[in-house]
Amino acid sequence: MLKVLLIVAVIAFVVWTLVRISLKRLDGGSGGSQSRLIAPDDDPDFLRGLDRRKDVDDG
């Protein structure tokens, strides 16, 4: 029974390590400290303009 538990733990560790390595490669290896802009709604300049009131005369 203890052998089975040890094998499951080793397999879980290997899968966790492989997933972590593959995610780092997809991220470009940035280390997670820098965030990348993925879409326009992540851009601070884009978000800043959303809270402004729209002019009624635009129509």
N, CA, C and O atoms as a Maestro MAE file, in Angstrom:
{
 s_m_m2io_version
 :::
 2.0.0
}

f_m_ct {
 s_m_title
 :::
 protein
 m_atom[236] {
  # First column is atom index #
  i_m_mmod_type
  r_m_x_coord
  r_m_y_coord
  r_m_z_coord
  i_m_residue_number
  s_m_chain_name
  s_m_pdb_residue_name
  s_m_pdb_atom_name
  i_m_atomic_number
  :::
  1 25 0.830 -1.196 0.000 1 A "MET " " N  " 7
  2 3 0.000 0.000 0.000 1 A "MET " " CA " 6
  3 2 0.871 1.254 0.000 1 A "MET " " C  " 6
  4 15 0.553 2.242 -0.662 1 A "MET " " O  " 8
  5 25 1.965 1.204 0.745 2 A "LEU " " N  " 7
  6 3 2.857 2.358 0.811 2 A "LEU " " CA " 6
  7 2 3.562 2.586 -0.526 2 A "LEU " " C  " 6
  8 15 3.854 3.725 -0.889 2 A "LEU " " O  " 8
  9 25 3.834 1.507 -1.257 3 A "LYS " " N  " 7
  10 3 4.457 1.635 -2.573 3 A "LYS " " CA " 6
  11 2 3.531 2.366 -3.540 3 A "LYS " " C  " 6
  12 15 3.974 3.206 -4.323 3 A "LYS " " O  " 8
  13 25 2.264 2.043 -3.479 4 A "VAL " " N  " 7
  14 3 1.289 2.686 -4.366 4 A "VAL " " CA " 6
  15 2 1.215 4.178 -4.066 4 A "VAL " " C  " 6
  16 15 1.178 4.993 -4.987 4 A "VAL " " O  " 8
  17 25 1.192 4.536 -2.805 5 A "LEU " " N  " 7
  18 3 1.150 5.942 -2.415 5 A "LEU " " CA " 6
  19 2 2.406 6.670 -2.875 5 A "LEU " " C  " 6
  20 15 2.329 7.811 -3.330 5 A "LEU " " O  " 8
  21 25 3.545 6.031 -2.762 6 A "LEU " " N  " 7
  22 3 4.802 6.629 -3.202 6 A "LEU " " CA " 6
  23 2 4.809 6.822 -4.718 6 A "LEU " " C  " 6
  24 15 5.267 7.854 -5.208 6 A "LEU " " O  " 8
  25 25 4.312 5.854 -5.449 7 A "ILE " " N  " 7
  26 3 4.255 5.966 -6.911 7 A "ILE " " CA " 6
  27 2 3.312 7.089 -7.333 7 A "ILE " " C  " 6
  28 15 3.624 7.851 -8.248 7 A "ILE " " O  " 8
  29 25 2.172 7.193 -6.678 8 A "VAL " " N  " 7
  30 3 1.222 8.272 -6.992 8 A "VAL " " CA " 6
  31 2 1.845 9.630 -6.693 8 A "VAL " " C  " 6
  32 15 1.666 10.571 -7.465 8 A "VAL " " O  " 8
  33 25 2.565 9.745 -5.597 9 A "ALA " " N  " 7
  34 3 3.212 11.007 -5.239 9 A "ALA " " CA " 6
  35 2 4.285 11.381 -6.260 9 A "ALA " " C  " 6
  36 15 4.405 12.548 -6.634 9 A "ALA " " O  " 8
  37 25 5.055 10.411 -6.708 10 A "VAL " " N  " 7
  38 3 6.102 10.681 -7.697 10 A "VAL " " CA " 6
  39 2 5.487 11.099 -9.029 10 A "VAL " " C  " 6
  40 15 5.965 12.037 -9.667 10 A "VAL " " O  " 8
  41 25 4.438 10.414 -9.448 11 A "ILE " " N  " 7
  42 3 3.769 10.775 -10.704 11 A "ILE " " CA " 6
  43 2 3.164 12.173 -10.608 11 A "ILE " " C  " 6
  44 15 3.242 12.944 -11.564 11 A "ILE " " O  " 8
  45 25 2.566 12.505 -9.476 12 A "ALA " " N  " 7
  46 3 1.986 13.839 -9.292 12 A "ALA " " CA " 6
  47 2 3.067 14.912 -9.353 12 A "ALA " " C  " 6
  48 15 2.856 15.973 -9.941 12 A "ALA " " O  " 8
  49 25 4.212 14.647 -8.756 13 A "PHE " " N  " 7
  50 3 5.312 15.614 -8.779 13 A "PHE " " CA " 6
  51 2 5.843 15.801 -10.197 13 A "PHE " " C  " 6
  52 15 6.133 16.926 -10.605 13 A "PHE " " O  " 8
  53 25 5.970 14.725 -10.941 14 A "VAL " " N  " 7
  54 3 6.463 14.814 -12.318 14 A "VAL " " CA " 6
  55 2 5.485 15.599 -13.187 14 A "VAL " " C  " 6
  56 15 5.901 16.443 -13.981 14 A "VAL " " O  " 8
  57 25 4.201 15.330 -13.044 15 A "VAL " " N  " 7
  58 3 3.193 16.059 -13.825 15 A "VAL " " CA " 6
  59 2 3.199 17.535 -13.453 15 A "VAL " " C  " 6
  60 15 3.122 18.392 -14.333 15 A "VAL " " O  " 8
  61 25 3.291 17.843 -12.168 16 A "TRP " " N  " 7
  62 3 3.326 19.239 -11.717 16 A "TRP " " CA " 6
  63 2 4.543 19.957 -12.290 16 A "TRP " " C  " 6
  64 15 4.439 21.105 -12.724 16 A "TRP " " O  " 8
  65 25 5.694 19.289 -12.294 17 A "THR " " N  " 7
  66 3 6.911 19.894 -12.819 17 A "THR " " CA " 6
  67 2 6.797 20.136 -14.324 17 A "THR " " C  " 6
  68 15 7.191 21.195 -14.813 17 A "THR " " O  " 8
  69 25 6.264 19.170 -15.052 18 A "LEU " " N  " 7
  70 3 6.118 19.339 -16.494 18 A "LEU " " CA " 6
  71 2 5.152 20.464 -16.847 18 A "LEU " " C  " 6
  72 15 5.398 21.225 -17.783 18 A "LEU " " O  " 8
  73 25 4.065 20.572 -16.108 19 A "VAL " " N  " 7
  74 3 3.102 21.653 -16.357 19 A "VAL " " CA " 6
  75 2 3.736 23.002 -16.054 19 A "VAL " " C  " 6
  76 15 3.541 23.964 -16.797 19 A "VAL " " O  " 8
  77 25 4.478 23.077 -14.987 20 A "ARG " " N  " 7
  78 3 5.125 24.340 -14.618 20 A "ARG " " CA " 6
  79 2 6.147 24.762 -15.670 20 A "ARG " " C  " 6
  80 15 6.219 25.937 -16.028 20 A "ARG " " O  " 8
  81 25 6.935 23.812 -16.164 21 A "ILE " " N  " 7
  82 3 7.928 24.126 -17.187 21 A "ILE " " CA " 6
  83 2 7.247 24.554 -18.487 21 A "ILE " " C  " 6
  84 15 7.679 25.512 -19.127 21 A "ILE " " O  " 8
  85 25 6.198 23.858 -18.874 22 A "SER " " N  " 7
  86 3 5.518 24.208 -20.122 22 A "SER " " CA " 6
  87 2 4.842 25.574 -20.025 22 A "SER " " C  " 6
  88 15 4.820 26.315 -21.007 22 A "SER " " O  " 8
  89 25 4.297 25.918 -18.874 23 A "LEU " " N  " 7
  90 3 3.686 27.240 -18.713 23 A "LEU " " CA " 6
  91 2 4.731 28.338 -18.740 23 A "LEU " " C  " 6
  92 15 4.467 29.426 -19.254 23 A "LEU " " O  " 8
  93 25 5.908 28.079 -18.199 24 A "LYS " " N  " 7
  94 3 6.979 29.073 -18.259 24 A "LYS " " CA " 6
  95 2 7.410 29.303 -19.697 24 A "LYS " " C  " 6
  96 15 7.684 30.438 -20.087 24 A "LYS " " O  " 8
  97 25 7.473 28.244 -20.486 25 A "ARG " " N  " 7
  98 3 7.870 28.392 -21.885 25 A "ARG " " CA " 6
  99 2 6.820 29.158 -22.669 25 A "ARG " " C  " 6
  100 15 7.167 29.971 -23.526 25 A "ARG " " O  " 8
  101 25 5.555 28.921 -22.399 26 A "LEU " " N  " 7
  102 3 4.497 29.649 -23.089 26 A "LEU " " CA " 6
  103 2 4.490 31.120 -22.707 26 A "LEU " " C  " 6
  104 15 4.176 31.980 -23.530 26 A "LEU " " O  " 8
  105 25 4.836 31.408 -21.463 27 A "ASP " " N  " 7
  106 3 4.856 32.781 -20.971 27 A "ASP " " CA " 6
  107 2 6.065 33.540 -21.493 27 A "ASP " " C  " 6
  108 15 6.108 34.767 -21.396 27 A "ASP " " O  " 8
  109 25 7.028 32.853 -22.033 28 A "GLY " " N  " 7
  110 3 8.227 33.508 -22.517 28 A "GLY " " CA " 6
  111 2 9.313 33.549 -21.470 28 A "GLY " " C  " 6
  112 15 10.343 34.188 -21.685 28 A "GLY " " O  " 8
  113 25 9.123 32.898 -20.361 29 A "GLY " " N  " 7
  114 3 10.146 32.858 -19.327 29 A "GLY " " CA " 6
  115 2 10.342 34.166 -18.597 29 A "GLY " " C  " 6
  116 15 11.440 34.441 -18.114 29 A "GLY " " O  " 8
  117 25 9.303 34.981 -18.506 30 A "SER " " N  " 7
  118 3 9.445 36.291 -17.875 30 A "SER " " CA " 6
  119 2 9.560 36.202 -16.360 30 A "SER " " C  " 6
  120 15 9.910 37.196 -15.724 30 A "SER " " O  " 8
  121 25 9.284 35.073 -15.770 31 A "GLY " " N  " 7
  122 3 9.412 34.928 -14.333 31 A "GLY " " CA " 6
  123 2 8.187 35.361 -13.560 31 A "GLY " " C  " 6
  124 15 8.145 35.195 -12.341 31 A "GLY " " O  " 8
  125 25 7.191 35.907 -14.226 32 A "GLY " " N  " 7
  126 3 5.968 36.294 -13.557 32 A "GLY " " CA " 6
  127 2 6.016 37.670 -12.916 32 A "GLY " " C  " 6
  128 15 5.004 38.132 -12.390 32 A "GLY " " O  " 8
  129 25 7.176 38.344 -12.946 33 A "SER " " N  " 7
  130 3 7.261 39.641 -12.298 33 A "SER " " CA " 6
  131 2 6.728 40.752 -13.197 33 A "SER " " C  " 6
  132 15 6.247 41.769 -12.699 33 A "SER " " O  " 8
  133 25 6.807 40.572 -14.504 34 A "GLN " " N  " 7
  134 3 6.314 41.576 -15.426 34 A "GLN " " CA " 6
  135 2 5.046 41.071 -16.083 34 A "GLN " " C  " 6
  136 15 4.978 39.927 -16.532 34 A "GLN " " O  " 8
  137 25 4.042 41.931 -16.135 35 A "SER " " N  " 7
  138 3 2.805 41.527 -16.796 35 A "SER " " CA " 6
  139 2 2.830 42.030 -18.231 35 A "SER " " C  " 6
  140 15 3.301 43.134 -18.507 35 A "SER " " O  " 8
  141 25 2.323 41.217 -19.134 36 A "ARG " " N  " 7
  142 3 2.277 41.599 -20.538 36 A "ARG " " CA " 6
  143 2 0.889 42.114 -20.871 36 A "ARG " " C  " 6
  144 15 -0.100 41.702 -20.264 36 A "ARG " " O  " 8
  145 25 0.823 43.022 -21.843 37 A "LEU " " N  " 7
  146 3 -0.463 43.485 -22.330 37 A "LEU " " CA " 6
  147 2 -1.002 42.434 -23.283 37 A "LEU " " C  " 6
  148 15 -0.367 42.124 -24.291 37 A "LEU " " O  " 8
  149 25 -2.150 41.893 -22.977 38 A "ILE " " N  " 7
  150 3 -2.722 40.831 -23.787 38 A "ILE " " CA " 6
  151 2 -3.817 41.377 -24.696 38 A "ILE " " C  " 6
  152 15 -3.945 40.946 -25.842 38 A "ILE " " O  " 8
  153 25 -4.586 42.301 -24.205 39 A "ALA " " N  " 7
  154 3 -5.701 42.840 -24.968 39 A "ALA " " CA " 6
  155 2 -5.807 44.338 -24.694 39 A "ALA " " C  " 6
  156 15 -5.214 44.826 -23.732 39 A "ALA " " O  " 8
  157 25 -6.549 45.080 -25.520 40 A "PRO " " N  " 7
  158 3 -6.663 46.525 -25.305 40 A "PRO " " CA " 6
  159 2 -7.247 46.890 -23.945 40 A "PRO " " C  " 6
  160 15 -6.926 47.947 -23.402 40 A "PRO " " O  " 8
  161 25 -8.099 46.033 -23.387 41 A "ASP " " N  " 7
  162 3 -8.696 46.384 -22.105 41 A "ASP " " CA " 6
  163 2 -7.722 46.203 -20.947 41 A "ASP " " C  " 6
  164 15 -8.071 46.512 -19.808 41 A "ASP " " O  " 8
  165 25 -6.507 45.709 -21.204 42 A "ASP " " N  " 7
  166 3 -5.473 45.653 -20.179 42 A "ASP " " CA " 6
  167 2 -4.600 46.903 -20.187 42 A "ASP " " C  " 6
  168 15 -3.800 47.106 -19.275 42 A "ASP " " O  " 8
  169 25 -4.747 47.731 -21.198 43 A "ASP " " N  " 7
  170 3 -3.929 48.923 -21.352 43 A "ASP " " CA " 6
  171 2 -4.436 50.020 -20.420 43 A "ASP " " C  " 6
  172 15 -5.618 50.360 -20.467 43 A "ASP " " O  " 8
  173 25 -3.571 50.583 -19.573 44 A "PRO " " N  " 7
  174 3 -4.022 51.624 -18.631 44 A "PRO " " CA " 6
  175 2 -4.595 52.852 -19.333 44 A "PRO " " C  " 6
  176 15 -5.531 53.468 -18.820 44 A "PRO " " O  " 8
  177 25 -4.050 53.224 -20.502 45 A "ASP " " N  " 7
  178 3 -4.585 54.381 -21.221 45 A "ASP " " CA " 6
  179 2 -6.002 54.121 -21.710 45 A "ASP " " C  " 6
  180 15 -6.839 55.024 -21.706 45 A "ASP " " O  " 8
  181 25 -6.272 52.901 -22.127 46 A "PHE " " N  " 7
  182 3 -7.620 52.535 -22.565 46 A "PHE " " CA " 6
  183 2 -8.593 52.567 -21.393 46 A "PHE " " C  " 6
  184 15 -9.707 53.074 -21.522 46 A "PHE " " O  " 8
  185 25 -8.179 52.032 -20.261 47 A "LEU " " N  " 7
  186 3 -9.059 51.972 -19.097 47 A "LEU " " CA " 6
  187 2 -9.324 53.354 -18.516 47 A "LEU " " C  " 6
  188 15 -10.398 53.595 -17.965 47 A "LEU " " O  " 8
  189 25 -8.361 54.263 -18.631 48 A "ARG " " N  " 7
  190 3 -8.519 55.602 -18.082 48 A "ARG " " CA " 6
  191 2 -9.665 56.335 -18.767 48 A "ARG " " C  " 6
  192 15 -10.381 57.103 -18.125 48 A "ARG " " O  " 8
  193 25 -9.843 56.105 -20.065 49 A "GLY " " N  " 7
  194 3 -10.874 56.802 -20.816 49 A "GLY " " CA " 6
  195 2 -12.278 56.266 -20.582 49 A "GLY " " C  " 6
  196 15 -13.242 56.919 -20.983 49 A "GLY " " O  " 8
  197 25 -12.435 55.135 -19.966 50 A "LEU " " N  " 7
  198 3 -13.762 54.551 -19.784 50 A "LEU " " CA " 6
  199 2 -14.587 55.255 -18.718 50 A "LEU " " C  " 6
  200 15 -15.816 55.244 -18.787 50 A "LEU " " O  " 8
  201 25 -13.940 55.862 -17.740 51 A "ASP " " N  " 7
  202 3 -14.665 56.485 -16.643 51 A "ASP " " CA " 6
  203 2 -15.105 57.908 -16.959 51 A "ASP " " C  " 6
  204 15 -15.840 58.507 -16.174 51 A "ASP " " O  " 8
  205 25 -14.683 58.454 -18.068 52 A "ARG " " N  " 7
  206 3 -15.053 59.824 -18.416 52 A "ARG " " CA " 6
  207 2 -16.492 59.861 -18.922 52 A "ARG " " C  " 6
  208 15 -16.977 58.920 -19.550 52 A "ARG " " O  " 8
  209 25 -17.152 60.967 -18.633 53 A "ARG " " N  " 7
  210 3 -18.522 61.133 -19.123 53 A "ARG " " CA " 6
  211 2 -18.501 61.401 -20.626 53 A "ARG " " C  " 6
  212 15 -17.614 62.089 -21.131 53 A "ARG " " O  " 8
  213 25 -19.472 60.859 -21.323 54 A "LYS " " N  " 7
  214 3 -19.569 61.082 -22.760 54 A "LYS " " CA " 6
  215 2 -20.396 62.336 -23.005 54 A "LYS " " C  " 6
  216 15 -21.345 62.630 -22.278 54 A "LYS " " O  " 8
  217 25 -20.013 63.072 -24.053 55 A "ASP " " N  " 7
  218 3 -20.749 64.280 -24.402 55 A "ASP " " CA " 6
  219 2 -22.109 63.909 -24.978 55 A "ASP " " C  " 6
  220 15 -22.232 62.960 -25.752 55 A "ASP " " O  " 8
  221 25 -23.124 64.671 -24.590 56 A "VAL " " N  " 7
  222 3 -24.475 64.438 -25.083 56 A "VAL " " CA " 6
  223 2 -24.602 64.962 -26.508 56 A "VAL " " C  " 6
  224 15 -25.462 64.501 -27.258 56 A "VAL " " O  " 8
  225 25 -23.756 65.923 -26.896 57 A "ASP " " N  " 7
  226 3 -23.847 66.577 -28.201 57 A "ASP " " CA " 6
  227 2 -23.243 65.743 -29.333 57 A "ASP " " C  " 6
  228 15 -23.218 66.204 -30.474 57 A "ASP " " O  " 8
  229 25 -22.769 64.560 -29.060 58 A "ASP " " N  " 7
  230 3 -22.090 63.775 -30.090 58 A "ASP " " CA " 6
  231 2 -23.030 63.279 -31.187 58 A "ASP " " C  " 6
  232 15 -22.543 62.895 -32.251 58 A "ASP " " O  " 8
  233 25 -24.306 63.266 -30.997 59 A "GLY " " N  " 7
  234 3 -25.242 62.681 -31.938 59 A "GLY " " CA " 6
  235 2 -25.579 63.564 -33.043 59 A "GLY " " C  " 6
  236 15 -26.364 63.190 -33.914 59 A "GLY " " O  " 8
  :::
 }
 m_bond[235] {
  # First column is bond index #
  i_m_from
  i_m_to
  i_m_order
  :::
  1 1 2 1
  2 2 3 1
  3 3 4 2
  4 3 5 1
  5 5 6 1
  6 6 7 1
  7 7 8 2
  8 7 9 1
  9 9 10 1
  10 10 11 1
  11 11 12 2
  12 11 13 1
  13 13 14 1
  14 14 15 1
  15 15 16 2
  16 15 17 1
  17 17 18 1
  18 18 19 1
  19 19 20 2
  20 19 21 1
  21 21 22 1
  22 22 23 1
  23 23 24 2
  24 23 25 1
  25 25 26 1
  26 26 27 1
  27 27 28 2
  28 27 29 1
  29 29 30 1
  30 30 31 1
  31 31 32 2
  32 31 33 1
  33 33 34 1
  34 34 35 1
  35 35 36 2
  36 35 37 1
  37 37 38 1
  38 38 39 1
  39 39 40 2
  40 39 41 1
  41 41 42 1
  42 42 43 1
  43 43 44 2
  44 43 45 1
  45 45 46 1
  46 46 47 1
  47 47 48 2
  48 47 49 1
  49 49 50 1
  50 50 51 1
  51 51 52 2
  52 51 53 1
  53 53 54 1
  54 54 55 1
  55 55 56 2
  56 55 57 1
  57 57 58 1
  58 58 59 1
  59 59 60 2
  60 59 61 1
  61 61 62 1
  62 62 63 1
  63 63 64 2
  64 63 65 1
  65 65 66 1
  66 66 67 1
  67 67 68 2
  68 67 69 1
  69 69 70 1
  70 70 71 1
  71 71 72 2
  72 71 73 1
  73 73 74 1
  74 74 75 1
  75 75 76 2
  76 75 77 1
  77 77 78 1
  78 78 79 1
  79 79 80 2
  80 79 81 1
  81 81 82 1
  82 82 83 1
  83 83 84 2
  84 83 85 1
  85 85 86 1
  86 86 87 1
  87 87 88 2
  88 87 89 1
  89 89 90 1
  90 90 91 1
  91 91 92 2
  92 91 93 1
  93 93 94 1
  94 94 95 1
  95 95 96 2
  96 95 97 1
  97 97 98 1
  98 98 99 1
  99 99 100 2
  100 99 101 1
  101 101 102 1
  102 102 103 1
  103 103 104 2
  104 103 105 1
  105 105 106 1
  106 106 107 1
  107 107 108 2
  108 107 109 1
  109 109 110 1
  110 110 111 1
  111 111 112 2
  112 111 113 1
  113 113 114 1
  114 114 115 1
  115 115 116 2
  116 115 117 1
  117 117 118 1
  118 118 119 1
  119 119 120 2
  120 119 121 1
  121 121 122 1
  122 122 123 1
  123 123 124 2
  124 123 125 1
  125 125 126 1
  126 126 127 1
  127 127 128 2
  128 127 129 1
  129 129 130 1
  130 130 131 1
  131 131 132 2
  132 131 133 1
  133 133 134 1
  134 134 135 1
  135 135 136 2
  136 135 137 1
  137 137 138 1
  138 138 139 1
  139 139 140 2
  140 139 141 1
  141 141 142 1
  142 142 143 1
  143 143 144 2
  144 143 145 1
  145 145 146 1
  146 146 147 1
  147 147 148 2
  148 147 149 1
  149 149 150 1
  150 150 151 1
  151 151 152 2
  152 151 153 1
  153 153 154 1
  154 154 155 1
  155 155 156 2
  156 155 157 1
  157 157 158 1
  158 158 159 1
  159 159 160 2
  160 159 161 1
  161 161 162 1
  162 162 163 1
  163 163 164 2
  164 163 165 1
  165 165 166 1
  166 166 167 1
  167 167 168 2
  168 167 169 1
  169 169 170 1
  170 170 171 1
  171 171 172 2
  172 171 173 1
  173 173 174 1
  174 174 175 1
  175 175 176 2
  176 175 177 1
  177 177 178 1
  178 178 179 1
  179 179 180 2
  180 179 181 1
  181 181 182 1
  182 182 183 1
  183 183 184 2
  184 183 185 1
  185 185 186 1
  186 186 187 1
  187 187 188 2
  188 187 189 1
  189 189 190 1
  190 190 191 1
  191 191 192 2
  192 191 193 1
  193 193 194 1
  194 194 195 1
  195 195 196 2
  196 195 197 1
  197 197 198 1
  198 198 199 1
  199 199 200 2
  200 199 201 1
  201 201 202 1
  202 202 203 1
  203 203 204 2
  204 203 205 1
  205 205 206 1
  206 206 207 1
  207 207 208 2
  208 207 209 1
  209 209 210 1
  210 210 211 1
  211 211 212 2
  212 211 213 1
  213 213 214 1
  214 214 215 1
  215 215 216 2
  216 215 217 1
  217 217 218 1
  218 218 219 1
  219 219 220 2
  220 219 221 1
  221 221 222 1
  222 222 223 1
  223 223 224 2
  224 223 225 1
  225 225 226 1
  226 226 227 1
  227 227 228 2
  228 227 229 1
  229 229 230 1
  230 230 231 1
  231 231 232 2
  232 231 233 1
  233 233 234 1
  234 234 235 1
  235 235 236 2
  :::
 }
}
